[in-house]
Amino acid sequence: MSDRFVGRTALVTGAASGIGAATARRLAAEGARVLLADIDDERGAAVAASIGDRAAHLHLDVTSARDWSAAAAEVRDRFGRLDVLHANGPGRVVPARPAHEMPESDWDAQIDVSLKAAFLAARTFCPLLAETEGALVITSSVHAATGIPGCAPYAAAKGGLQSLARQLAVEYAPRVRVNAVVPGPIMSSAWDGIDAEGRAATIRETPAGRFGTPEEVAAAVAFLAAQEAAFITGACLNVDGGWSVSTTSS
Ligand SMILES: NC(=O)c1ccc[n+]([C@@H]2O[C@H](COP(=O)([O-])OP(=O)(O)OC[C@H]3O[C@@H](n4cnc5c(N)ncnc54)[C@H](O)[C@@H]3O)[C@@H](O)[C@H]2O)c1
């Protein structure tokens, strides 16, 4: 493992599980001090403890402006700076339904936890990231560009996140770089409810012939956040085993 993040600090949200936990581990392994933010305090604290002294858990609901303000105070107290923010969170949080049957409250809940959360992240931390010429990486999804029946708010939110990344990349240039990672099928707790047949179908749709791992997404996040990506901003990087370019995936 390299030492790209020695002397750097990072905040990762949705960090108690899956892609967020893997990013926190990766950044810490490369030298960063990391705050793992999540609503699941027990799991978040356990992941932080397993990383060691460089990591700590912070309670943060990504939909709460108040929690984001508290996180800013915590980051300033603990680190006095912020170099990397991975704006990440849960996947689909409402049941799949056709748009005409979708309760407004479900629409709002998904948009809040996905799209509004990244806005709150940027609003809170872009000024601090600007002080360090830092990087913001947002987790989108291949479903930004490909419909799945019943998932209108998820797809719209994930598409919005890519637009937001491009917008923020321009708005905060040249001091903050903003990029998105665009995962395809990644084996995490997000797939807990999907049976063997559904998983096998997904593997058939994926040119790589398998699910990706949270660690493979974390590697892309770390790359986008690192100095070697200094000329990359406003990009949306697929980490999907070719899912989005395959004719069998839609
Ligand atoms: N796993 C996939 O196949 C896949 C594919 C494309 C995109 N993604 C995206 O990757 C991101 C992470 O997904 P994952 O697979 O790691 O999921 P995961 O379920 O393993 O982890 C999500 C984490 O978010 C936390 N969380 C839930 N609500 C929260 C809130 N309000 N505030 C803060 N934290 C909250 C959970 O406690 C959990 O730790 C999601 O945005 C998802 O849309 C995942």
The ligand as a MOL file (V3000), in Angstrom:
LIG
                    3D

  0  0  0     0  0            999 V3000
M  V30 BEGIN CTAB
M  V30 COUNTS 44 48 0 0 0
M  V30 BEGIN ATOM
M  V30 1 N -23.6720 -2.0060 -3.8120 0
M  V30 2 C -23.9820 -1.7250 -5.0770 0
M  V30 3 O -24.1950 -2.6210 -5.9080 0
M  V30 4 C -24.0490 -0.2770 -5.5290 0
M  V30 5 C -24.2020 -0.0220 -6.8900 0
M  V30 6 C -24.2820 1.2930 -7.3200 0
M  V30 7 C -24.2140 2.3200 -6.4040 0
M  V30 8 N -24.0720 2.0400 -5.0940 0 CHG=1
M  V30 9 C -24.0610 3.1660 -4.1740 0
M  V30 10 O -23.0100 3.0430 -3.2490 0
M  V30 11 C -23.3850 3.6660 -2.0250 0
M  V30 12 C -23.0040 2.7710 -0.8770 0
M  V30 13 O -23.6760 1.5500 -1.0370 0
M  V30 14 P -23.2110 0.2210 -0.3050 0
M  V30 15 O -23.4600 -0.8830 -1.2590 0
M  V30 16 O -21.8830 0.3990 0.2980 0 CHG=-1
M  V30 17 O -24.3460 0.1430 0.8270 0
M  V30 18 P -24.3330 -0.3910 2.3140 0
M  V30 19 O -25.7560 -0.6730 2.6190 0
M  V30 20 O -23.3310 -1.4920 2.5110 0
M  V30 21 O -23.8340 0.8740 3.1610 0
M  V30 22 C -24.6230 2.0260 3.3210 0
M  V30 23 C -24.2650 2.6860 4.6460 0
M  V30 24 O -25.0370 3.9010 4.7360 0
M  V30 25 C -25.4800 4.0240 6.0900 0
M  V30 26 N -26.6340 4.9130 6.1380 0
M  V30 27 C -27.9340 4.6080 5.8910 0
M  V30 28 N -28.6920 5.7210 6.0390 0
M  V30 29 C -27.8380 6.7240 6.4050 0
M  V30 30 C -28.0260 8.0950 6.7170 0
M  V30 31 N -29.2390 8.6750 6.6540 0
M  V30 32 N -26.9390 8.8310 7.0610 0
M  V30 33 C -25.7020 8.2530 7.1280 0
M  V30 34 N -25.4710 6.9620 6.8350 0
M  V30 35 C -26.5370 6.2140 6.4680 0
M  V30 36 C -25.7840 2.6050 6.5170 0
M  V30 37 O -25.8300 2.4890 7.9340 0
M  V30 38 C -24.6110 1.8500 5.8960 0
M  V30 39 O -23.5150 1.8230 6.7690 0
M  V30 40 C -24.8830 3.9800 -2.1510 0
M  V30 41 O -25.0260 5.3560 -2.4090 0
M  V30 42 C -25.3410 3.1980 -3.3460 0
M  V30 43 O -26.3690 3.8370 -4.0570 0
M  V30 44 C -23.9810 0.7700 -4.6270 0
M  V30 END ATOM
M  V30 BEGIN BOND
M  V30 1 1 1 2
M  V30 2 2 2 3
M  V30 3 1 2 4
M  V30 4 1 4 5
M  V30 5 2 4 44
M  V30 6 2 5 6
M  V30 7 1 6 7
M  V30 8 2 7 8
M  V30 9 1 8 9
M  V30 10 1 8 44
M  V30 11 1 9 10
M  V30 12 1 9 42
M  V30 13 1 10 11
M  V30 14 1 11 12
M  V30 15 1 11 40
M  V30 16 1 12 13
M  V30 17 1 13 14
M  V30 18 2 14 15
M  V30 19 1 14 16
M  V30 20 1 14 17
M  V30 21 1 17 18
M  V30 22 2 18 19
M  V30 23 1 18 20
M  V30 24 1 18 21
M  V30 25 1 21 22
M  V30 26 1 22 23
M  V30 27 1 23 24
M  V30 28 1 23 38
M  V30 29 1 24 25
M  V30 30 1 25 26
M  V30 31 1 25 36
M  V30 32 1 26 27
M  V30 33 1 26 35
M  V30 34 2 27 28
M  V30 35 1 28 29
M  V30 36 1 29 30
M  V30 37 2 29 35
M  V30 38 1 30 31
M  V30 39 2 30 32
M  V30 40 1 32 33
M  V30 41 2 33 34
M  V30 42 1 34 35
M  V30 43 1 36 37
M  V30 44 1 36 38
M  V30 45 1 38 39
M  V30 46 1 40 41
M  V30 47 1 40 42
M  V30 48 1 42 43
M  V30 END BOND
M  V30 END CTAB
M  END
